[in-house]
Amino acid sequence: MSRINVMKPWLGEEEVLALTEVIESGWVAQGPRVARFEREFAASMQANHAVATSNCTTALHLALIVAGVQAGDEVIVPSFSFVATANAPTYVGARPVFIDVDPDTGCVTADGIAAALTDRTRAVIVVDQGGVPVDLDPIRDLCDPLGIVVIEDAACGAGSTYKGRPVGAGAALAAWSFHPRKLLTTGEGGMLTTSNSDWAERARRLREHAMSVSASDRQASILAPAEEYLEIGYNYRMTDMQAAVGIVQLGRLPEIVRRRREIAERYTAALSGIVGLRPVGDPEWGTSNYQSYWVEVGPDYPFDRETLLVRLAEAGVSARRGIMSAHLQPAYEGSPSYRGPLPVSERLTGNTLILPLYHQLEDAEQTTVIDALLSPLTVAAHG
């Protein structure tokens, strides 16, 4: 039986040619193509500055550092997110404080953040979960007057929109992922975007061991200038090989989003009328890129989530369990980060699944997925 994967990156001959050019140039580490990718990504996302990194987690780490978050501070985060969102504050010695999410979007809200604020809150990390844009303006209206930095974890967000603009365009800091599960991929890789030139300059130094002279400037000089290491830095660099792929991928983004939304519309049309299944959709303030098409399995559906996953697997469909709740992971068990019940996060983690959705998904393959979701209804109807 052929397998229908939950995700496949869209890579082609253009990426092969771009990589070949980099290899033939002899400059494969961070260099001119990284700089070009940064410029083009910033323009595409309507950001003032972009700093390429080794992955989204390192971008989040740098965002917290340049924002001034320190040991002993508190950073409000959704539990309903990949664990990296909570891990990044711990890297700077801060405490992630878990809050619940909106049941429809899976994103945090201003009300949820307000309830968790203390005099030690220094930053908030909001997430465009599965590509669904977070409602950022009310959150900034709450946090900005208090001097609390809002960092947008836009790992899943490239191609999503918020009030007619790319997600992240209004954020003081935003972190992006180019993991193969995302719409744009460089294998691994990330990006930090910001409106603050000082933050961007410092992040560029920090990703390169905090050297006073960049590696590309040193490489361009016959007699390399002496460098200083201005503070403790990191090796969070992206390579020109990755950036070359990223440049091609960025050019594909409009078509990727168009196709993903087309597939999502077909899923929604087929599943919206099924009692017990609730598919994710666009919020009123923006549009999703459908990085993940997730469905909540309710008590009125004939099977629970785990049984449904088994039935999908038997049909050759590789669906996935929904997004984790970080506060339930052993790494955070008993942590002071968890201050109270998070019923929505726990319900969504326990009852959602992610369906196959990728650019190359064929209609016949999507029909197989839909039929597997409809077949339990036939079983139930006939006892």
C-alpha positions, 0 to 999 in steps of 0.5 A: 500500500502506498503511503500518504505522508502528512507533509512533503517539502516542495523541492525541485530542479531550481534548488539543485541548480542553486546549490550547484552554484554555491558549491562551484563558487567555493563559498559554502558557509555564511556569506553573500547568499545569506545576506541576499536571503535576509534582504529578500525575506525582510522585504517579503515579510514587510520587516525592517531587518532580518537575521538568518540563524541555524534554526527557529529555536536559536532565533527565539533565543537571540530574540530574548537576549536582544530584548533584555530578558534575563535570569529571574524574569518571567516570559509568558508562553502558550503551553499549546506549542512545540516545546521549543517555545518554552525552552527558549526562555530557560536558555536565558535563565528566565521562567516560562509561564504557561497559559491557555489558548483560544479553543477555536484558533489554538492561539493565545489571547490578550485576556489570557496574557493579562491574567498571567502578568506579574511584576516579573513579566518581561516578555510574552511569546505568542505563536501563529499556531499551525499557521493560524495568525495570532490576534497581535494588536490587542496583545501589543496594546496590553503589553507595550505600555507596560514595557513588556516585549512581545515576541512572535513565534512565527515558526509556522507563519510564512504566508499567513496574513494578519489584517492584510499584512504578512504575520510578523510585520507588526511584531517588535521581534519575530522568529521563523522556521525553515524546517522541512515541516514548514512551507519554506524549507532550507533543511534546517534554518531560521530567521529573526526579524525585527523593527529595531536596528540595534537589536538586529545588529547585536543579533548578527554579532551574537550568532557569530560568536559576538565577533567584532568583524564578521566572517564574510568581511574577514574572508573578503580581506587579503589581510584580515582585520583583527577581531574582538569578541565583545560578549559571550556569543553563539554559533547560530549561523546559516550557511550559503548552501541553506540560503541558496535553497531558501531564496528559491523557496521564497519565490515559490511561497505565493504558489505554495500558499495558494495550493495549500489553501485550495487543498484546505478548502476541499477538506473543510467542504467535506468535513464541516458537516460531520458531527463530531469533527471540527476543522481549523479555519481562518480567524476573522482577523487574517488568513492561514497558510495551513501549515497544519490542517488540524481537526478536533475529534469530539465525543459525538464522532464514532471513534476517539482520536487514537482509534481514528489515527489507527484507522487512517494508518490502515488506509495508508494515511500518515496523520499525526497527533495534534500539537503538544501541551508543553506543560504535560511533558516530563521536562516541565513536570512539577515546574513552577511554570505551570500555575493552574489548569489549562483545560483548552490546551489539554483538550486540544492536545488530546483530541486533535489530529493533523491531516496530510497537506502538502503542495503535491498532494493529489486529488485522489490521495486527498479523497482517500483521506476524506473517505477514511474520515467518513467511513466510521460514519457508515459503520456507526449508521449500520450498527 
